[in-house]
Amino acid sequence: MTVGFVLGGGGVRGAVQVGMLQALFEAGIRPDTVVGTSIGAINGAAVAADPTPSVVETLLQAWASPAAAAVYGDSWPKQLRRLARSKTHLNDPAPLRGLLEEMLGADRTFEQLDVPLAVAAACIERTAERWFDSGPLIPAVLASSSVPGVLPPTKIGDEHFVDGGIVNSIPLGEAVDRGATTVYVLQVGRIEEAVVAPQKPSDVARVSFEIARRHRFTREIERVPEGVAVHVLPSGGPAPGDEKLGSYRRMDATRRRIDAAREATRAYLEARS
């Protein structure tokens, strides 16, 4: 049996993955391979670097740190001034890079991780999905989490990359392609929420976005090969305000998300033990 952890994208909602990881390690479940997108690339890199229960404390400290709050922490006026200057993005990538370097080590490579890791990004020039699994770690994780409009594209070589969630929000198929036979999907909760036909103009973009985000995972889970077991872990439910446009910036619900996901995942795993 080859155990794969799949960590999906979802901004600050990715805090639920810390609670899921805690429950998995408490149940004695350790990954043999990790794939991640966006915030899942960040959390997944930490797990691949230290696939033991101690990584939970590392992630708890990272999520509660001033560095994490600084990633999207500028005031709206400051963000708008940066957008006016850059024409492309609201936030400075330096706080995120600093957080990654502190958590993972500035010069770490994929080859130095304890278990194999692959992270997805979207290549602008190729208009295509790109998987990073070798070479320098920090640029690849930063590329995977460069949310368009929020952070600038990350340049690697002669190409520019933006958030991997654009091309593969929950990369189940990649984990299967890389040999995982038991897959734990650490999703952030959006796929648990019903999508209904829009009733007003503001619903149109939201519903369209959710279809674009989810359709690939829906297809991939329907096509899981025989002999592969997939466990989609529960998030514990949304936090108040998750439906709002600026919810990606809200760090105040982090602890609630982690605790709720840990309890929900514990119950899920116990029911299947």
KEKE-3310 file (N, C-alpha, C; in steps of 0.2 Angstrom, whole numbers, plus 5000, padded with zeros to 4 digits):
npx = (5004:5003:5003:4995:4995:4984:4983:4973:4969:4964:4966:4965:4956:4963:4968:4961:4967:4978:4972:4966:4978:4983:4974:4976:4989:4988:4981:4990:4993:5004:5011:5017:5019:5016:5005:5002:4992:4993:4988:4989:5000:5009:5007:5008:5022:5028:5024:5030:5043:5044:5037:5030:5021:5026:5026:5014:5014:5023:5016:5005:5011:5016:5004:4999:5007:5014:5020:5012:5000:5004:5005:4993:4990:4991:4983:4968:4969:4983:4985:4978:4985:4997:4992:4989:5002:5009:5000:4995:4994:4989:4996:5012:5025:5035:5032:5026:5036:5046:5040:5039:5053:5057:5050:5053:5067:5078:5086:5082:5079:5068:5073:5079:5069:5059:5049:5043:5037:5026:5021:5008:5007:5002:5007:5010:5015:5014:5001:4997:4996:5009:5020:5030:5043:5057:5073:5075:5065:5058:5055:5046:5035:5031:5027:5016:5007:5004:4992:4982:4981:4981:4994:5010:5014:5026:5042:5051:5065:5063:5050:5033:5023:5007:4995:4992:4979:4971:4972:4972:4964:4961:4972:4969:4970:4984:4990:4986:4992:5005:5007:5000:4990:4981:4972:4972:4962:4964:4954:4947:4934:4925:4920:4910:4900:4884:4880:4870:4858:4861:4853:4854:4863:4876:4878:4881:4895:4901:4895:4899:4913:4914:4910:4921:4931:4929:4926:4935:4940:4928:4927:4939:4937:4927:4933:4942:4954:4951:4955:4961:4960:4950:4949:4940:4942:4933:4929:4924:4915:4910:4917:4909:4906:4914:4908:4910:4918:4931:4935:4947:4957:4955:4961:4956:4947:4955:4960:4947:4944:4954:4952:4939:4941:4950:4942:4931:4938:4944:4933:4928:4939:4939:4926:4929:4939)
npy = (4994:5011:5026:5041:5059:5071:5088:5101:5117:5134:5146:5155:5145:5134:5131:5121:5110:5108:5103:5091:5084:5082:5073:5063:5059:5055:5044:5036:5036:5039:5048:5042:5049:5065:5077:5094:5109:5127:5134:5121:5117:5124:5119:5106:5105:5107:5095:5085:5088:5085:5072:5068:5068:5079:5089:5095:5104:5113:5119:5124:5134:5142:5146:5154:5164:5181:5183:5175:5182:5194:5191:5193:5205:5219:5235:5240:5252:5253:5241:5245:5256:5249:5241:5251:5255:5243:5238:5225:5217:5216:5213:5212:5199:5196:5194:5181:5173:5175:5168:5155:5152:5153:5142:5131:5132:5141:5137:5124:5109:5099:5086:5085:5082:5072:5064:5061:5075:5084:5099:5109:5122:5135:5138:5153:5157:5145:5142:5131:5117:5114:5103:5103:5094:5093:5100:5118:5121:5132:5143:5135:5132:5145:5149:5140:5145:5158:5169:5175:5192:5195:5191:5194:5186:5172:5171:5158:5153:5156:5158:5162:5160:5156:5153:5136:5132:5136:5127:5115:5111:5102:5090:5075:5065:5066:5061:5048:5045:5045:5034:5032:5021:5021:5035:5050:5064:5080:5092:5109:5112:5118:5109:5102:5110:5115:5119:5130:5135:5152:5166:5179:5194:5194:5181:5174:5175:5169:5156:5151:5151:5142:5130:5130:5128:5115:5105:5097:5089:5082:5074:5067:5059:5051:5043:5035:5022:5004:4996:5007:5016:5030:5043:5056:5069:5076:5094:5100:5110:5127:5143:5157:5170:5166:5166:5179:5191:5196:5186:5178:5184:5183:5179:5177:5166:5155:5146:5140:5133:5124:5116:5111:5104:5094:5087:5082:5074:5065:5058:5053:5044:5035:5029:5021:5012)
npz = (5000:4996:5002:4999:5002:4997:4995:4994:4986:4993:5000:5016:5021:5021:5033:5039:5035:5043:5055:5050:5047:5060:5065:5056:5059:5072:5071:5066:5053:5039:5026:5010:4999:4993:4987:4981:4980:4979:4994:4999:4994:5002:5015:5012:5008:5021:5027:5019:5022:5035:5040:5052:5068:5074:5064:5065:5075:5070:5059:5066:5073:5063:5056:5066:5067:5066:5054:5045:5046:5040:5026:5019:5025:5023:5024:5015:5008:5006:4999:4987:4983:4979:4969:4960:4957:4952:4943:4942:4955:4972:4984:4992:4988:4997:5012:5011:5005:5015:5026:5021:5019:5032:5038:5030:5026:5017:5006:5003:4994:4983:4983:4995:5004:5016:5011:4995:4985:4976:4967:4961:4948:4937:4921:4913:4900:4893:4895:4903:4914:4927:4935:4949:4955:4958:4961:4967:4981:4987:4977:4969:4977:4980:4968:4966:4974:4971:4970:4957:4954:4968:4972:4963:4948:4949:4944:4936:4929:4912:4912:4918:4933:4940:4953:4957:4959:4948:4938:4943:4956:4967:4967:4964:4954:4951:4962:4961:4948:4952:4959:4971:4981:4992:4996:5004:5004:5007:5008:5007:5011:5002:4992:4999:5000:4994:4977:4968:4956:4950:4958:4958:4951:4958:4961:4949:4945:4956:4956:4944:4946:4955:4948:4939:4947:4954:4944:4938:4949:4952:4940:4941:4953:4949:4941:4947:4948:4949:4964:4970:4985:4991:5002:5006:5016:5030:5032:5043:5042:5036:5041:5048:5037:5026:5014:5009:4998:5003:5011:5009:5016:5030:5045:5057:5060:5061:5071:5075:5063:5062:5074:5072:5060:5064:5074:5066:5056:5064:5069:5057:5053:5064:5062:5051:5055)
capx = (5000:5006:4998:4996:4991:4982:4981:4970:4969:4958:4967:4965:4953:4968:4970:4958:4972:4982:4968:4966:4985:4984:4970:4979:4995:4986:4978:4996:4993:5009:5011:5023:5020:5012:5004:4998:4991:4992:4989:4990:5008:5013:5006:5011:5029:5030:5023:5035:5049:5044:5031:5029:5017:5029:5025:5008:5016:5026:5011:5001:5015:5016:4998:4997:5013:5014:5022:5006:4995:5007:5005:4988:4988:4991:4976:4965:4972:4990:4984:4976:4991:5002:4989:4990:5009:5011:4995:4994:4993:4988:5001:5020:5026:5040:5030:5025:5043:5049:5037:5041:5060:5058:5047:5056:5074:5079:5090:5080:5077:5064:5077:5081:5063:5059:5045:5042:5032:5025:5016:5006:5007:4999:5012:5007:5017:5012:4994:4996:4998:5016:5021:5037:5045:5064:5076:5074:5058:5054:5051:5040:5029:5028:5023:5010:5002:5004:4985:4982:4978:4983:5002:5012:5017:5032:5046:5056:5068:5060:5042:5030:5018:5002:4992:4990:4972:4968:4973:4971:4962:4962:4975:4968:4973:4991:4993:4985:4997:5012:5007:4996:4985:4977:4973:4968:4961:4963:4951:4946:4927:4921:4916:4905:4894:4880:4880:4863:4858:4861:4847:4855:4869:4882:4878:4883:4902:4902:4893:4904:4920:4914:4910:4927:4936:4927:4924:4941:4940:4922:4928:4944:4935:4923:4938:4948:4955:4950:4961:4963:4955:4950:4946:4939:4942:4928:4933:4921:4911:4913:4917:4905:4910:4917:4905:4912:4924:4937:4937:4954:4961:4953:4964:4953:4944:4960:4959:4941:4944:4959:4949:4933:4943:4953:4937:4928:4942:4945:4926:4928:4944:4936:4921:4932:4944)
capy = (5000:5017:5031:5048:5064:5077:5094:5106:5124:5137:5152:5154:5139:5129:5130:5115:5104:5106:5099:5085:5081:5080:5067:5057:5056:5052:5037:5032:5037:5043:5048:5040:5054:5071:5082:5100:5115:5133:5133:5114:5116:5126:5114:5099:5105:5106:5088:5081:5090:5082:5068:5065:5072:5086:5095:5099:5110:5118:5122:5128:5140:5146:5149:5159:5169:5188:5182:5173:5188:5199:5189:5197:5209:5226:5238:5241:5258:5251:5237:5248:5259:5244:5239:5256:5255:5237:5236:5218:5214:5219:5211:5210:5192:5196:5191:5174:5170:5174:5163:5149:5151:5151:5136:5126:5133:5145:5133:5117:5106:5094:5080:5084:5081:5065:5060:5064:5080:5087:5105:5112:5129:5137:5142:5158:5156:5138:5141:5124:5115:5112:5100:5104:5089:5093:5107:5122:5121:5139:5146:5131:5133:5151:5149:5136:5149:5165:5170:5180:5198:5196:5191:5194:5179:5170:5169:5153:5152:5161:5157:5165:5155:5158:5149:5130:5130:5138:5122:5108:5113:5096:5085:5068:5061:5067:5057:5041:5044:5044:5027:5031:5017:5024:5042:5055:5071:5086:5098:5114:5112:5120:5103:5100:5115:5114:5124:5130:5140:5159:5169:5187:5195:5192:5174:5172:5174:5164:5149:5150:5150:5135:5125:5129:5125:5108:5100:5092:5084:5078:5069:5062:5055:5046:5039:5032:5015:4999:4995:5013:5019:5037:5045:5063:5070:5082:5100:5102:5115:5133:5148:5163:5175:5162:5168:5185:5192:5197:5180:5175:5188:5183:5174:5176:5160:5150:5141:5136:5129:5118:5112:5108:5099:5088:5083:5079:5069:5059:5054:5049:5039:5030:5026:5017:5008)
capz = (5000:4995:5005:4996:5004:4992:4999:4989:4987:4996:5004:5023:5023:5021:5040:5040:5033:5049:5059:5047:5048:5067:5066:5052:5062:5078:5069:5064:5045:5037:5019:5006:4994:4995:4981:4984:4976:4982:5001:5000:4992:5007:5020:5010:5009:5028:5029:5016:5025:5042:5039:5058:5071:5076:5059:5066:5079:5066:5056:5071:5075:5056:5055:5071:5067:5063:5047:5041:5046:5035:5019:5016:5030:5022:5023:5008:5005:5004:4993:4981:4980:4976:4963:4955:4954:4949:4938:4942:4961:4978:4989:4991:4990:5002:5018:5010:5004:5021:5030:5018:5020:5039:5039:5026:5024:5011:5001:5003:4987:4983:4984:5003:5008:5018:5007:4988:4985:4969:4968:4954:4946:4931:4917:4909:4893:4890:4897:4905:4921:4927:4941:4951:4960:4959:4961:4973:4984:4989:4971:4966:4982:4979:4961:4966:4979:4968:4968:4952:4957:4975:4972:4957:4945:4951:4938:4936:4922:4907:4912:4924:4935:4945:4957:4954:4959:4942:4933:4947:4963:4971:4962:4966:4949:4951:4967:4958:4943:4955:4963:4978:4981:4997:4995:5009:5001:5012:5004:5012:5013:4997:4989:5004:5000:4988:4972:4965:4950:4953:4959:4957:4947:4961:4961:4943:4945:4961:4954:4938:4949:4959:4943:4936:4953:4956:4939:4937:4955:4951:4935:4943:4958:4946:4937:4952:4946:4954:4968:4974:4990:4991:5008:5006:5023:5031:5035:5049:5040:5035:5046:5046:5033:5021:5007:5007:4994:5006:5016:5009:5020:5037:5049:5064:5061:5059:5076:5074:5057:5064:5079:5069:5055:5068:5077:5060:5053:5069:5069:5050:5053:5069:5059:5046:5058)
cpx = (5004:5001:5000:4992:4990:4980:4979:4971:4963:4960:4967:4961:4957:4970:4967:4963:4977:4978:4967:4972:4985:4980:4973:4985:4993:4983:4984:4996:4999:5010:5018:5024:5015:5012:5000:4997:4990:4993:4991:4997:5012:5013:5009:5019:5031:5029:5028:5042:5050:5037:5030:5024:5019:5027:5018:5009:5019:5021:5006:5005:5015:5010:4996:5002:5011:5016:5016:5001:4998:5006:4999:4986:4988:4984:4974:4968:4979:4990:4983:4981:4996:4999:4990:4997:5011:5006:4993:4992:4993:4993:5008:5021:5031:5038:5029:5032:5046:5047:5039:5049:5061:5055:5051:5064:5075:5082:5088:5078:5072:5067:5079:5075:5063:5054:5044:5036:5032:5020:5014:5006:5004:5004:5008:5009:5015:5004:4993:4998:5005:5017:5029:5038:5053:5067:5074:5066:5054:5051:5045:5034:5026:5024:5016:5005:5002:4997:4985:4978:4980:4991:5004:5014:5024:5036:5051:5059:5065:5053:5040:5024:5013:4999:4990:4983:4968:4967:4971:4970:4963:4965:4975:4972:4980:4994:4992:4991:5004:5012:5004:4991:4979:4978:4969:4968:4959:4961:4949:4939:4922:4917:4911:4899:4890:4880:4873:4863:4857:4854:4848:4862:4875:4883:4882:4891:4904:4901:4898:4911:4920:4914:4917:4932:4935:4927:4929:4941:4934:4924:4933:4942:4930:4927:4943:4948:4953:4956:4964:4958:4956:4946:4946:4938:4937:4932:4930:4916:4914:4913:4912:4909:4913:4915:4907:4918:4930:4939:4944:4959:4960:4957:4961:4950:4949:4960:4953:4941:4949:4955:4943:4935:4946:4947:4933:4932:4943:4939:4926:4933:4941:4931:4923:4937:4941)
cpy = (5006:5023:5038:5053:5069:5083:5100:5113:5127:5143:5150:5148:5133:5127:5123:5109:5103:5102:5092:5081:5078:5074:5061:5054:5053:5045:5033:5032:5042:5043:5045:5045:5059:5075:5088:5105:5121:5132:5126:5113:5118:5121:5107:5099:5104:5098:5084:5082:5086:5078:5064:5070:5079:5091:5098:5105:5115:5122:5126:5135:5145:5149:5154:5165:5176:5187:5180:5178:5193:5197:5193:5203:5217:5229:5239:5247:5256:5246:5240:5253:5255:5242:5245:5257:5249:5235:5229:5214:5218:5219:5210:5203:5191:5192:5183:5170:5170:5169:5156:5147:5149:5144:5130:5126:5136:5141:5126:5115:5101:5087:5079:5083:5074:5061:5064:5069:5083:5093:5107:5119:5129:5141:5147:5157:5150:5137:5134:5123:5113:5109:5101:5098:5088:5100:5111:5122:5127:5142:5142:5132:5140:5152:5146:5141:5157:5167:5176:5187:5200:5196:5191:5187:5178:5168:5164:5152:5158:5161:5160:5160:5158:5152:5142:5128:5132:5132:5115:5110:5108:5090:5078:5064:5061:5062:5049:5040:5043:5038:5027:5026:5018:5031:5046:5062:5076:5092:5103:5116:5115:5115:5100:5104:5115:5120:5124:5135:5147:5162:5177:5188:5193:5185:5171:5170:5169:5157:5147:5148:5143:5129:5124:5126:5118:5103:5095:5087:5079:5072:5064:5057:5049:5041:5035:5025:5010:4997:5001:5015:5026:5039:5053:5066:5076:5088:5102:5108:5122:5138:5154:5168:5172:5164:5175:5186:5192:5191:5177:5178:5187:5177:5173:5170:5154:5144:5137:5131:5123:5113:5108:5102:5093:5084:5079:5073:5063:5055:5050:5043:5033:5026:5021:5012:5001)
cpz = (5000:4997:5002:5000:4999:4996:4994:4991:4990:5001:5012:5025:5023:5028:5042:5039:5039:5054:5056:5048:5055:5068:5062:5056:5069:5077:5066:5056:5043:5029:5016:5001:4995:4988:4984:4979:4980:4990:5003:4998:4998:5013:5018:5010:5016:5030:5025:5019:5032:5042:5046:5062:5073:5070:5061:5071:5075:5062:5060:5072:5068:5055:5060:5071:5064:5055:5042:5040:5041:5028:5016:5020:5029:5022:5016:5005:5002:4999:4987:4978:4977:4969:4958:4953:4950:4943:4938:4949:4967:4984:4987:4993:4995:5008:5017:5009:5011:5026:5027:5020:5028:5041:5036:5025:5017:5005:5000:4996:4989:4985:4992:5007:5010:5014:5000:4988:4978:4970:4961:4954:4939:4927:4913:4902:4890:4891:4899:4912:4921:4934:4943:4956:4961:4959:4967:4975:4984:4982:4969:4971:4981:4973:4962:4970:4977:4965:4963:4955:4964:4975:4965:4954:4948:4945:4940:4929:4918:4907:4919:4926:4940:4948:4954:4954:4953:4938:4937:4954:4968:4967:4964:4960:4949:4956:4964:4953:4946:4960:4969:4977:4987:4997:5000:5006:5007:5009:5010:5014:5007:4993:4993:5003:4993:4983:4969:4960:4953:4953:4958:4954:4951:4962:4955:4943:4950:4959:4948:4941:4952:4954:4940:4941:4954:4950:4938:4943:4954:4946:4938:4948:4955:4942:4941:4949:4951:4958:4972:4978:4991:4997:5007:5013:5024:5034:5041:5048:5039:5041:5044:5042:5027:5014:5005:5002:4997:5011:5015:5013:5028:5040:5056:5065:5061:5065:5076:5069:5059:5068:5076:5064:5059:5071:5071:5057:5058:5069:5062:5050:5058:5066:5054:5049:5060)
residu = (MET:THR:VAL:GLY:PHE:VAL:LEU:GLY:GLY:GLY:GLY:VAL:ARG:GLY:ALA:VAL:GLN:VAL:GLY:MET:LEU:GLN:ALA:LEU:PHE:GLU:ALA:GLY:ILE:ARG:PRO:ASP:THR:VAL:VAL:GLY:THR:SER:ILE:GLY:ALA:ILE:ASN:GLY:ALA:ALA:VAL:ALA:ALA:ASP:PRO:THR:PRO:SER:VAL:VAL:GLU:THR:LEU:LEU:GLN:ALA:TRP:ALA:SER:PRO:ALA:ALA:ALA:ALA:VAL:TYR:GLY:ASP:SER:TRP:PRO:LYS:GLN:LEU:ARG:ARG:LEU:ALA:ARG:SER:LYS:THR:HIS:LEU:ASN:ASP:PRO:ALA:PRO:LEU:ARG:GLY:LEU:LEU:GLU:GLU:MET:LEU:GLY:ALA:ASP:ARG:THR:PHE:GLU:GLN:LEU:ASP:VAL:PRO:LEU:ALA:VAL:ALA:ALA:ALA:CYS:ILE:GLU:ARG:THR:ALA:GLU:ARG:TRP:PHE:ASP:SER:GLY:PRO:LEU:ILE:PRO:ALA:VAL:LEU:ALA:SER:SER:SER:VAL:PRO:GLY:VAL:LEU:PRO:PRO:THR:LYS:ILE:GLY:ASP:GLU:HIS:PHE:VAL:ASP:GLY:GLY:ILE:VAL:ASN:SER:ILE:PRO:LEU:GLY:GLU:ALA:VAL:ASP:ARG:GLY:ALA:THR:THR:VAL:TYR:VAL:LEU:GLN:VAL:GLY:ARG:ILE:GLU:GLU:ALA:VAL:VAL:ALA:PRO:GLN:LYS:PRO:SER:ASP:VAL:ALA:ARG:VAL:SER:PHE:GLU:ILE:ALA:ARG:ARG:HIS:ARG:PHE:THR:ARG:GLU:ILE:GLU:ARG:VAL:PRO:GLU:GLY:VAL:ALA:VAL:HIS:VAL:LEU:PRO:SER:GLY:GLY:PRO:ALA:PRO:GLY:ASP:GLU:LYS:LEU:GLY:SER:TYR:ARG:ARG:MET:ASP:ALA:THR:ARG:ARG:ARG:ILE:ASP:ALA:ALA:ARG:GLU:ALA:THR:ARG:ALA:TYR:LEU:GLU:ALA:ARG:SER)
# end
